[in-house]
């Protein structure tokens, strides 16, 4: 009785790699070197600038209590700002002499468009604001890159 040899399945890609070991080694070495070079050339920042569409509306009105500021300034501004369709959240604070409103819009809005929309809403609310305001409401974007990372206080004799 004659034994028949066992037929083994062969994966052609593995056989090709084993037959051309030097070429495969050089290709792997090139991929490693090019990857290291690309990693070194890639710009890296520890605190990258992120632009979230967050807008700050500040209105000073000196000589008034927090309750008057809320009724005369904050509410009319909030009513107009709430009409923005991309509004995500609206936070306001009314303290003595100041109205502070922080407007957060959805992330798909460009920051310049967000500032423009909030400025337009503030302009629509200006007729409802007191006529004796020292300054018009200021509308500014919040830039996280401008916040200090470290604050050092030094004192001495």
Residue pairs with C-beta under 8 A, 6 or more apart in sequence:
17 24
47 145
47 149
49 143
49 144
49 145
50 144
51 111
51 141
51 143
52 104
52 107
52 142
52 144
53 86
53 104
53 105
53 106
53 107
53 109
53 110
53 111
53 114
53 141
54 102
54 103
54 104
54 105
54 141
54 142
55 102
55 103
55 104
55 105
55 114
55 115
55 118
55 139
55 140
55 141
55 142
56 100
56 101
56 102
56 103
56 139
56 140
56 141
56 142
57 77
57 81
57 99
57 100
57 101
57 102
57 103
57 118
57 122
57 137
57 138
57 139
58 98
58 99
58 100
58 101
58 137
58 138
58 140
59 73
59 77
59 98
59 99
59 129
59 133
59 135
59 136
59 137
59 138
60 97
60 98
60 134
60 135
61 69
61 72
61 73
61 97
61 98
61 99
61 130
61 133
61 134
62 97
62 134
63 97
64 72
64 96
64 97
65 96
66 94
66 95
66 96
67 94
69 94
69 95
69 96
69 97
69 98
69 99
70 92
70 94
70 99
72 129
72 130
73 94
73 99
73 129
73 130
73 137
74 92
74 94
74 99
74 101
76 125
76 128
76 129
77 92
77 99
77 101
77 121
77 122
77 125
77 129
77 137
78 90
78 92
78 101
79 125
80 121
80 122
80 124
80 125
81 87
81 90
81 101
81 103
81 118
81 121
81 122
81 125
82 90
83 121
84 103
84 105
84 117
84 118
84 121
86 105
86 106
86 108
86 109
86 114
86 117
87 103
87 104
87 105
87 106
88 104
88 105
88 106
89 103
89 104
90 101
90 102
90 103
90 104
91 101
91 102
91 104
92 99
92 100
92 101
92 102
93 99
93 100
93 101
94 100
99 137
102 142
103 114
103 118
105 114
105 117
109 117
111 141
114 141
115 139
115 140
115 141
118 139
119 139
122 137
122 139
126 136
126 137
129 137
